[in-house]
Amino acid sequence: MTCFEKEGSWSLSFAGAGFLGLYHVGVTHCLGQRAPRLLGGASRFYGSSSGALMALGIICGKSVDFCCSRLLDMVKHVEQLSLGIFHPSFMPVESIRQDLQDQLPANIHILASQRLGISLTRWPDGQNFIITDFATRDEVIQALVCTLYFPFYCGMIPPEFRGERYIDGALSNNLPFADSPSTITVSPFHGTVDICPQSSSASMHELNAFNASFQISTKNLFQGVTSLIPSSPEVIADNCRQGYLDALRFLERYGLTKEPVLWTLLSKEPPAPADGTQDADHDRGQKAGLSLNWAVPNVLVKDVPDFEQLCPELEAALKKACMRDPSAWASFCRSGPGRALTYLLLPCTLPFEYIYFRSRRVVAWLPDVPADVRWMRGLPRSLALEVYSRRKDQLPGLVSLVVTSPFQPEAAPPKDLAKEPRPARQ
């Protein structure tokens, strides 16, 4: 990690996390509360998928209450559906698009240009692009829709941006500029990221995919499933609290806070400095930003029985966002008999719900039908050209390998008929 002396010399990068994007909310709230210079002095905010939404929220200055309520409302909506994410009324991209249309300011393209970096994956060649300039407000919204569009999970036809089709940026570059020493990386998955959960697994194996590193463990497997199929709002809220604790560990490890808070949460005293070197290292870290204190403990949410004392604002926002509808009918639907009745009536209600919500999708799709039909007609040709170009690039290497192969038998030198001895006459 480079020093933080010169303002604008560092950036923040948020990994795609699906429904675990609330982890980023906890991280950014901790940074804004305990190290506001890290957020205010960052030159750019990069992100893919839900990480791009968090980066946009920082630029827009959205409150923690707004971010928590928007994501947890979607989690509660999935919880109410009888089939979860497989229910025909589950349309995440459409609902997020509508929220962006309603909530983003008119000058968001001016605020986001050269400060927001959105990772996109071009279809069908899979090439990654990071968009940092936006001409209009609609371009910002469309770029976010593209980076949120997970194939088959959100639909069959990728959205369009500037005449090209793009899908989820996490499929080609989940953590933009992760290898840059001036980028603070954030991810809710266990791995070698600046701010991420500390794994308790003994596994040392890592998977490097999508420009990100993931530890091979059952915890990461569970996190990956939860990012696509959310569990209860309380579990998602705990990920937000864990993000706050992990960001605090990052700040204390690099000497960017004034007091060791994590040690007090564990009811322990911080280790005494050896020969007075810890204080000197801390002062040096405040000047150069490089004091690395490995003695900072890893604190989990279960180790903090009263999170409200640590961060009252975040805890109040999470409790408010997790509240369910208190009406009698909603309470009955959440109860055991209500759920049993819902599943018993499913063969009767599901066909009508499927027709209704599919009809709504078709009506909303009508303005895009001409462009999508033209794209589908040219899709076989573009796929064929892509396969041909890749094979064409590989062909010279294969030919040279065959020609220069050491296993090929050497050709016999041509015979010189003039010097070849003639057979003696009988």
Backbone torsions as a table, in degrees:
resi	resn	phi	psi	omega
1	MET	NA	127.1	179.6
2	THR	-76.8	169.8	-178.0
3	CYS	-73.1	162.1	-178.2
4	PHE	-113.0	30.9	-178.2
5	GLU	-72.6	-49.9	-175.6
6	LYS	-87.3	121.6	-178.7
7	GLU	-67.2	135.4	-178.6
8	GLY	87.4	7.7	-179.3
9	SER	-92.3	3.6	179.9
10	TRP	-135.6	162.7	178.8
11	SER	-134.9	167.2	175.5
12	LEU	-120.1	138.8	-179.2
13	SER	-128.4	127.1	-177.3
14	PHE	-112.1	128.7	-179.1
15	ALA	-77.5	152.7	172.7
16	GLY	-67.1	135.2	-173.6
17	ALA	-141.4	1.5	-179.8
18	GLY	61.3	-128.8	180.0
19	PHE	-71.8	-11.1	175.6
20	LEU	-84.6	10.5	178.5
21	GLY	-62.9	-16.0	176.8
22	LEU	-66.0	-20.3	173.8
23	TYR	-58.4	-40.5	179.1
24	HIS	-64.1	-32.2	178.9
25	VAL	-63.8	-44.1	177.2
26	GLY	-62.8	-39.2	179.8
27	VAL	-64.8	-50.4	-177.0
28	THR	-66.6	-34.2	178.2
29	HIS	-66.7	-38.9	177.5
30	CYS	-65.1	-44.3	179.3
31	LEU	-64.0	-42.4	179.9
32	GLY	-68.3	-28.5	-179.2
33	GLN	-84.3	-41.0	-172.7
34	ARG	-107.3	-17.5	176.4
35	ALA	-146.0	66.7	-175.9
36	PRO	-61.3	-20.6	179.5
37	ARG	-67.1	-28.5	179.6
38	LEU	-66.9	-35.7	178.6
39	LEU	-83.3	-45.0	-177.6
40	GLY	-69.5	-29.1	-177.1
41	GLY	-96.3	1.0	-180.0
42	ALA	-71.7	139.5	-178.9
43	SER	-77.8	-40.7	-179.0
44	ARG	-143.6	159.0	176.3
45	PHE	-125.5	113.5	-178.7
46	TYR	-101.9	156.4	177.7
47	GLY	-172.7	157.5	173.8
48	SER	-129.1	145.6	179.0
49	SER	55.6	-128.8	-178.9
50	SER	-65.6	-22.3	175.3
51	GLY	-64.8	-31.8	176.4
52	ALA	-68.1	-34.5	175.5
53	LEU	-63.3	-39.6	178.7
54	MET	-67.2	-40.5	177.5
55	ALA	-62.0	-40.5	177.2
56	LEU	-66.3	-38.0	178.3
57	GLY	-62.3	-35.2	177.1
58	ILE	-66.2	-43.5	-179.0
59	ILE	-65.6	-38.7	179.4
60	CYS	-77.6	-14.1	-178.7
61	GLY	73.4	33.6	179.8
62	LYS	-69.7	143.7	-178.6
63	SER	-75.7	161.5	179.0
64	VAL	-66.4	-31.7	178.0
65	ASP	-64.7	-40.0	179.4
66	PHE	-66.2	-46.5	-178.0
67	CYS	-64.2	-42.6	-179.2
68	CYS	-66.2	-43.2	-177.1
69	SER	-66.3	-39.2	-177.8
70	ARG	-64.8	-45.8	-176.1
71	LEU	-75.9	-40.5	-179.2
72	LEU	-71.8	-25.5	172.9
73	ASP	-63.3	-38.2	177.6
74	MET	-68.7	-38.4	177.7
75	VAL	-64.0	-42.3	179.0
76	LYS	-67.2	-32.5	176.9
77	HIS	-65.6	-42.2	177.2
78	VAL	-64.8	-36.8	179.7
79	GLU	-63.6	-32.1	-179.0
80	GLN	-77.2	-22.1	-177.0
81	LEU	-74.7	138.9	-176.9
82	SER	-66.3	-32.5	-179.6
83	LEU	-108.4	10.3	178.8
84	GLY	64.3	-133.6	-178.7
85	ILE	-69.9	-13.4	179.7
86	PHE	-88.7	-0.1	178.6
87	HIS	-73.8	141.9	-177.4
88	PRO	-63.4	-18.8	179.0
89	SER	-83.4	-4.9	179.6
90	PHE	-79.4	105.6	-179.1
91	MET	-132.7	79.8	-172.7
92	PRO	-65.2	-42.2	-176.4
93	VAL	-67.0	-40.3	-179.4
94	GLU	-64.8	-41.7	179.9
95	SER	-68.3	-38.7	178.3
96	ILE	-68.2	-39.0	177.3
97	ARG	-59.6	-42.9	-179.9
98	GLN	-65.8	-39.6	176.7
99	ASP	-62.7	-40.5	178.4
100	LEU	-65.3	-40.6	177.7
101	GLN	-62.1	-35.7	-176.3
102	ASP	-83.6	-30.6	-168.4
103	GLN	-104.5	-28.0	-175.0
104	LEU	-71.6	140.2	177.4
105	PRO	-69.8	164.3	-176.1
106	ALA	-68.1	-27.7	-177.6
107	ASN	-101.7	27.6	-177.3
108	ILE	-63.8	-31.5	179.8
109	HIS	-67.2	-29.1	176.8
110	ILE	-75.4	-40.2	178.8
111	LEU	-68.1	-34.8	-173.8
112	ALA	-85.8	-24.9	-177.1
113	SER	-62.3	129.8	179.9
114	GLN	66.2	6.7	174.1
115	ARG	-120.7	-28.2	-179.4
116	LEU	-107.7	131.5	176.1
117	GLY	-120.8	116.8	-176.8
118	ILE	-108.1	124.2	-179.8
119	SER	-85.1	127.0	179.6
120	LEU	-126.4	150.7	176.1
121	THR	-115.4	118.0	-178.3
122	ARG	-76.8	138.3	178.0
123	TRP	-103.7	132.6	11.9
124	PRO	-106.2	2.2	-172.8
125	ASP	-81.2	-11.0	176.1
126	GLY	75.9	14.6	-179.9
127	GLN	-75.8	141.8	-177.1
128	ASN	-93.1	141.3	175.3
129	PHE	-133.7	140.7	175.6
130	ILE	-115.4	112.8	-175.7
131	ILE	-90.7	125.0	-179.0
132	THR	-123.8	-5.5	178.9
133	ASP	-127.1	140.5	-175.3
134	PHE	-136.0	130.7	-177.4
135	ALA	-85.8	-34.5	-176.6
136	THR	-136.9	169.8	176.4
137	ARG	-65.5	-36.6	179.2
138	ASP	-65.4	-31.2	178.2
139	GLU	-66.6	-37.2	177.1
140	VAL	-62.9	-45.5	-179.4
141	ILE	-64.7	-42.7	-177.8
142	GLN	-68.7	-36.7	176.8
143	ALA	-64.6	-38.5	177.3
144	LEU	-67.5	-39.1	177.2
145	VAL	-61.8	-40.1	180.0
146	CYS	-65.0	-44.5	-176.7
147	THR	-72.6	-16.2	176.5
148	LEU	-92.0	-7.4	-171.4
149	TYR	-84.9	97.7	176.3
150	PHE	-87.7	124.8	-175.3
151	PRO	-57.8	139.0	178.5
152	PHE	69.7	-31.1	176.7
153	TYR	-74.9	-36.8	-179.4
154	CYS	-107.4	-9.7	-179.9
155	GLY	153.4	-173.0	-175.8
156	MET	-108.9	-25.1	-176.4
157	ILE	-108.7	115.3	-178.8
158	PRO	-63.8	147.0	177.6
159	PRO	-72.6	166.7	-174.3
160	GLU	-111.2	142.4	175.8
161	PHE	-143.4	115.3	-179.6
162	ARG	55.0	43.4	175.0
163	GLY	82.1	-0.3	178.6
164	GLU	-120.8	156.8	178.4
165	ARG	-97.5	131.3	-178.0
166	TYR	-131.7	153.5	176.7
167	ILE	-128.3	-169.6	-174.7
168	ASP	-50.7	125.0	179.4
169	GLY	-67.6	-19.5	179.0
170	ALA	-67.1	-19.0	-178.5
171	LEU	-76.9	-14.0	177.5
172	SER	-123.7	-29.8	-179.9
173	ASN	-154.4	86.2	-175.4
174	ASN	-72.2	-27.0	-177.8
175	LEU	-132.4	86.7	-175.2
176	PRO	-58.5	135.8	177.6
177	PHE	56.9	38.5	179.1
178	ALA	-67.5	-26.9	-178.5
179	ASP	-87.6	1.2	-179.7
180	SER	-84.4	130.6	-179.8
181	PRO	-69.8	-14.2	-179.3
182	SER	-97.7	12.5	-178.5
183	THR	-114.5	126.1	174.3
184	ILE	-88.1	115.2	-175.0
185	THR	-99.0	144.1	-176.9
186	VAL	-132.3	131.4	179.1
187	SER	-153.3	139.7	176.0
188	PRO	-81.1	1.2	179.9
189	PHE	-100.5	146.8	178.8
190	HIS	-67.9	132.3	179.8
191	GLY	174.8	-164.5	-179.8
192	THR	-94.4	65.8	179.9
193	VAL	-118.0	151.8	-177.3
194	ASP	-58.4	-49.3	179.9
195	ILE	-121.4	107.0	179.5
196	CYS	-159.7	163.9	177.8
197	PRO	-63.7	141.9	177.1
198	GLN	-84.9	121.7	-175.9
199	SER	-80.5	141.8	174.4
200	SER	-97.4	2.8	-179.1
201	SER	-76.1	147.9	178.6
202	ALA	-83.4	-2.0	-178.4
203	SER	-70.8	131.7	178.6
204	MET	-104.9	4.6	-177.3
205	HIS	-85.0	141.9	-179.9
206	GLU	-130.2	151.1	177.4
207	LEU	-114.1	118.9	177.4
208	ASN	-98.3	108.0	-178.3
209	ALA	-148.4	146.9	177.0
210	PHE	57.1	36.5	179.3
211	ASN	60.1	34.1	178.1
212	ALA	-147.2	158.1	-179.0
213	SER	-112.1	129.5	179.8
214	PHE	-125.7	133.9	174.2
215	GLN	-76.3	134.8	178.9
216	ILE	-80.1	102.1	-177.3
217	SER	-154.6	161.6	177.9
218	THR	-67.0	-30.0	179.2
219	LYS	-65.3	-42.8	178.0
220	ASN	-67.7	-34.8	176.5
221	LEU	-62.9	-43.0	177.8
222	PHE	-65.2	-39.4	178.5
223	GLN	-64.3	-38.7	178.9
224	GLY	-65.1	-40.2	177.4
225	VAL	-67.1	-41.0	-179.5
226	THR	-65.7	-30.4	179.4
227	SER	-66.0	-25.3	179.1
228	LEU	-104.1	-34.6	179.8
229	ILE	-121.3	94.9	-171.9
230	PRO	-69.5	147.1	172.8
231	SER	-90.6	-150.1	-176.2
232	SER	-70.5	156.8	177.3
233	PRO	-59.6	-30.2	179.9
234	GLU	-65.8	-38.0	177.8
235	VAL	-67.5	-41.4	177.5
236	ILE	-64.6	-37.3	178.1
237	ALA	-64.9	-34.9	177.0
238	ASP	-64.4	-31.5	175.5
239	ASN	-65.0	-35.1	176.5
240	CYS	-66.0	-43.5	177.6
241	ARG	-63.6	-38.2	178.6
242	GLN	-65.8	-35.3	175.9
243	GLY	-61.8	-38.2	177.0
244	TYR	-63.3	-45.4	-179.0
245	LEU	-66.7	-39.0	179.4
246	ASP	-67.8	-37.4	176.7
247	ALA	-66.8	-36.8	177.5
248	LEU	-66.2	-37.9	176.1
249	ARG	-63.7	-38.5	177.4
250	PHE	-62.8	-43.5	-178.5
251	LEU	-66.2	-42.2	179.9
252	GLU	-70.4	-33.8	-179.6
253	ARG	-66.4	-34.6	-179.5
254	TYR	-98.0	12.1	174.7
255	GLY	67.7	34.8	-178.0
256	LEU	-102.9	8.1	175.1
257	THR	-122.4	162.6	-174.5
258	LYS	-87.9	-27.2	-175.8
259	GLU	-139.5	148.8	179.6
260	PRO	-78.0	95.0	-176.9
261	VAL	-76.9	-37.6	-173.9
262	LEU	-64.4	-33.7	178.5
263	TRP	-66.6	-36.8	178.9
264	THR	-68.5	-29.4	177.6
265	LEU	-66.8	-29.3	178.6
266	LEU	-90.8	6.1	-179.5
267	SER	57.9	39.9	179.2
268	LYS	-129.5	157.8	175.6
269	GLU	-88.7	141.5	176.7
270	PRO	-63.9	150.5	-179.1
271	PRO	-61.4	140.8	-179.0
272	ALA	-68.4	140.5	178.3
273	PRO	-66.4	139.7	-179.8
274	ALA	-87.3	116.3	177.4
275	ASP	58.4	26.2	177.2
276	GLY	71.4	16.2	-176.8
277	THR	-81.6	-23.9	-175.9
278	GLN	-67.1	-41.7	179.6
279	ASP	-66.2	-38.2	178.3
280	ALA	-65.1	-41.2	177.5
281	ASP	-64.7	-36.2	-179.7
282	HIS	-65.2	-44.1	178.4
283	ASP	-64.0	-38.5	178.6
284	ARG	-65.8	-36.0	178.0
285	GLY	-66.7	-34.0	177.8
286	GLN	-66.4	-28.3	180.0
287	LYS	-88.2	-41.0	-175.8
288	ALA	-105.5	-15.4	177.8
289	GLY	74.9	23.1	-174.2
290	LEU	-126.8	11.2	179.4
291	SER	-74.4	115.0	-176.0
292	LEU	-107.8	113.7	-178.0
293	ASN	-107.5	103.8	-177.7
294	TRP	-78.1	-6.4	-179.1
295	ALA	-80.7	-2.2	179.6
296	VAL	-67.2	127.3	-175.5
297	PRO	-77.8	159.7	174.0
298	ASN	-94.5	117.2	-176.3
299	VAL	-109.2	127.6	176.7
300	LEU	-98.0	165.9	-178.8
301	VAL	-62.1	-36.6	-179.7
302	LYS	-66.5	-18.8	177.9
303	ASP	-82.1	-6.9	-178.2
304	VAL	-115.9	91.5	-177.0
305	PRO	-66.7	-30.0	-179.1
306	ASP	-124.0	85.8	-178.4
307	PHE	-69.6	-20.3	-177.5
308	GLU	-64.8	-31.1	177.3
309	GLN	-68.8	-31.0	-179.8
310	LEU	-76.6	-44.1	-178.7
311	CYS	-148.2	89.0	-177.1
312	PRO	-62.5	-38.4	-176.7
313	GLU	-64.7	-46.2	-179.5
314	LEU	-66.4	-41.2	-179.3
315	GLU	-65.5	-38.8	178.6
316	ALA	-66.0	-39.5	179.3
317	ALA	-66.0	-39.9	-180.0
318	LEU	-68.6	-42.3	179.2
319	LYS	-64.7	-39.1	178.7
320	LYS	-66.4	-41.3	-178.6
321	ALA	-71.5	-25.3	-179.2
322	CYS	-84.3	-8.7	-178.6
323	MET	-66.7	133.8	178.0
324	ARG	-90.8	170.4	176.4
325	ASP	-64.8	121.3	-176.1
326	PRO	-82.6	2.3	-177.6
327	SER	-65.4	159.5	-176.4
328	ALA	-66.0	-39.5	-178.5
329	TRP	-67.6	-41.8	178.8
330	ALA	-65.5	-38.4	178.3
331	SER	-65.5	-37.7	178.3
332	PHE	-67.0	-40.0	179.6
333	CYS	-64.6	-29.6	179.8
334	ARG	-82.2	-16.5	-177.9
335	SER	-75.7	169.0	179.4
336	GLY	-61.7	-49.5	177.4
337	PRO	-61.6	-36.1	178.6
338	GLY	-65.3	-42.3	177.6
339	ARG	-66.5	-38.9	178.0
340	ALA	-62.4	-41.0	178.1
341	LEU	-65.6	-37.1	178.4
342	THR	-62.0	-44.2	-179.7
343	TYR	-70.6	-32.1	177.8
344	LEU	-68.3	-35.1	-179.9
345	LEU	-86.7	-2.0	-175.5
346	LEU	-59.0	-41.1	178.0
347	PRO	-61.1	-24.7	179.5
348	CYS	-89.4	-37.4	-174.4
349	THR	-87.4	-31.1	-174.2
350	LEU	-62.4	-42.8	179.0
351	PRO	-59.1	-41.3	179.9
352	PHE	-68.4	-39.8	177.7
353	GLU	-65.2	-38.8	-180.0
354	TYR	-63.9	-45.8	-179.7
355	ILE	-64.1	-41.1	-177.1
356	TYR	-65.4	-51.4	-175.8
357	PHE	-73.3	-32.9	175.3
358	ARG	-67.3	-35.1	176.7
359	SER	-65.5	-39.9	176.5
360	ARG	-61.7	-40.2	179.1
361	ARG	-65.6	-39.8	179.2
362	VAL	-64.6	-42.1	178.7
363	VAL	-63.4	-42.0	178.2
364	ALA	-69.0	-24.0	-178.0
365	TRP	-83.9	-17.3	-174.4
366	LEU	-53.4	-43.8	179.3
367	PRO	-62.6	-25.6	-177.5
368	ASP	-96.9	2.9	-175.7
369	VAL	-61.1	-48.2	-178.0
370	PRO	-58.6	-46.2	-179.0
371	ALA	-66.2	-39.8	-179.3
372	ASP	-68.9	-36.1	178.5
373	VAL	-66.6	-42.9	177.1
374	ARG	-61.2	-39.3	179.9
375	TRP	-66.8	-41.7	-179.8
376	MET	-66.3	-33.3	176.6
377	ARG	-66.7	-38.7	-179.1
378	GLY	-87.1	-2.8	-178.5
379	LEU	-63.9	-46.1	178.2
380	PRO	-59.4	-39.0	-179.5
381	ARG	-67.1	-42.6	179.6
382	SER	-65.9	-37.8	177.1
383	LEU	-65.3	-40.7	178.9
384	ALA	-64.5	-41.7	178.5
385	LEU	-65.3	-37.0	179.1
386	GLU	-65.6	-44.7	178.5
387	VAL	-63.7	-40.7	-179.3
388	TYR	-65.4	-42.0	-178.8
389	SER	-65.2	-38.9	179.2
390	ARG	-68.7	-40.9	177.9
391	ARG	-67.1	-35.0	179.7
392	LYS	-66.1	-38.0	178.4
393	ASP	-69.3	-31.1	-179.2
394	GLN	-83.2	-19.1	-174.6
395	LEU	-64.4	-45.7	178.6
396	PRO	-58.6	-38.5	178.6
397	GLY	-65.2	-37.7	178.7
398	LEU	-68.3	-40.1	179.8
399	VAL	-64.5	-44.9	179.7
400	SER	-65.4	-32.6	178.1
401	LEU	-66.9	-39.5	179.1
402	VAL	-68.0	-40.6	-177.2
403	VAL	-68.3	-41.6	-175.9
404	THR	-96.6	14.7	-177.3
405	SER	-67.3	133.0	179.1
406	PRO	-70.4	-13.4	-179.6
407	PHE	-86.0	-8.8	178.2
408	GLN	-72.4	134.6	178.1
409	PRO	-70.0	138.2	-179.9
410	GLU	-69.7	136.4	179.1
411	ALA	-71.1	140.0	179.6
412	ALA	-70.6	140.7	-179.9
413	PRO	-65.8	146.6	-179.3
414	PRO	-63.5	142.9	-179.2
415	LYS	-78.5	139.4	175.7
416	ASP	-91.5	102.8	-175.3
417	LEU	-64.5	-24.9	-177.8
418	ALA	-71.6	-32.8	-176.9
419	LYS	-97.6	-7.4	-178.4
420	GLU	-69.7	126.4	-178.5
421	PRO	-65.7	136.3	179.6
422	ARG	-84.8	149.8	179.2
423	PRO	-69.2	141.9	-178.4
424	ALA	-69.5	143.1	179.6
425	ARG	-77.3	144.8	178.2
426	GLN	-79.5	NA	NA
